[in-house]
Every structure is written in C-alpha cells, then in structure tokens.
C-alpha cells in the first residue's frame, strides 16, 4: 500500500450546482471572519495585550493570514475542484499527509467553533438575563459535578441550529448568512458612527503601553496581540471549500478570499481605533 499515493481532485465530477459569484463568496468570508473575534477579542487584546497598538497587531496578523490566503487562492486557481487543505495536500503530497492535515483541520474547527458557540451562548444568556430568565445551574456551565454544572446548553443549541442551517442548500445558507452579515455590519456601523463623537485622543497618547513584546513566547505586547488577533481571522479558509459551487472557481475563489480579507482587516482596524479612543 502506497501511503503517499496522490489523487487529482479535478478528475472527480461534482453534482453541486455552480451558482456562487464573487459577491456571494465575499459575504461568506465576512460571515466567517466577522463574529466573536471583533465583538470580544478586540477588547481583550487591547486591554490585556497591546493597548491602542493593537491596530498594528491586526495588520501583522492580517499579513500572516494574507500569505496563507494567497496559497489558498493559488491552489483554488490550479485545482478548481474539491477545495480545502485536505484536497490540496492529497493532490500534492499524498494520502498520509492529507490524512494528518484532515485531523488537524478537525481539531482547528472544534476549537474555533466551540469558542464561537460559547461566545454567542454568553450573549444569549446576557439577553435572557435582561428578562430575568436564567437556566438551571446544571444546564448553565461546562461539565463540573463539583460545581453542579453538567452541560452548557445554549452553546449546544447554537451548534445544533448552525448545523441544521449548513445542511440546507448553499443558496439558502448564503441568503441567511448575508442577512446576518448585514445585521452585524449595521451594529458595527452604529458603534463606529456613535463612537466617533466620544473619542479622546489622549487615550492614544500611550500608544504602546505593553511595548513591542517578544517575538517568541511573549505574553504581552504588540506581537502577542498579533497572535491573539490571528484567531479572529479564522474562517477565511472555508472559502476554498466552495470551489465546487462557485462559478469560474479559478477566478471567483481567489477574488473572494482577497476582497473579504481586505474588508475585514479595515473593519477591525477602524473598530479598534474607536474602541481604544473611547
């Protein structure tokens, strides 16, 4: 058995309808990247890691993500079928490396999705608390019998709801995703426009309160902020997996990845400037 045998994904015919355009992919990218990261990580990063210099941290993280995005875009143009790191590794390095990459992707998404679900679960709890609605202790925390908590129910329900949506056809999912993107951008636009009237430039005077930080193993500083903000960009790689449903994937996928990454970077920078300014 050859564990390094390769498979050309272009030889596999897909039954999926190619209906996604560049605008659809940009909205998908924005929906993947603009989420818990911009609503929570920017505040944590500014407060505990980098201060106002988190703006530079975001640019550093965006450059690192952009380099990865260029690789994905190049592969999408050369192998416009069965996208994703697993398929690209299978076609270039072989079956065993692809198997390892597949498990790494599973672990990546388990960590990323669980944190996002937990974040949205916390938002839901806060919303329900305004109406004096609280869940029983057993259903209101991660498994810890000593504290009487056995399952954090709301994040689980969020996961079930999202899974049900993903099982729908791609057009329906994209419509719902586009609706959520519009809602999120409306909330962020309201925050930015309102915040502009309350910015105090004195808050930026100590622009780098934690310093540059160490380039390896640092726990505070601008570089540590970049490592935290890298997490906020997770999701851009999911665009490469739409290659079987995109029109002219060798053109639309690279453009979708590049445009969505640029828009998200600008949005993160503006939100961080307003956040630290007020």
Protein Blocks (a to p, Z undefined) as FASTA:
>chain_A
ZZkbccdfklpccfbdcfbdfklmmmmmmmmmncmkmmmmmmmmmmmmnmmmlmmmmmmm
mmmmmmmmmmmmmmmmmmggheajklmmmmmnomklmmmmmmmmmmmmmmmmmmmmmmmm
mmmmmmmmmnopacdfklncccdfknopabdfklmmmmmmmmmmmmpcfklmmmmmmmmm
mmmmmmmmmmmmmmmmmccfklmmmmmlnonbpaehpabdjklmmmmmmmmmgojlmmmm
mmmmcghkllmmmmmmmmmmmmmmmmmmmmmmmmmmZZ
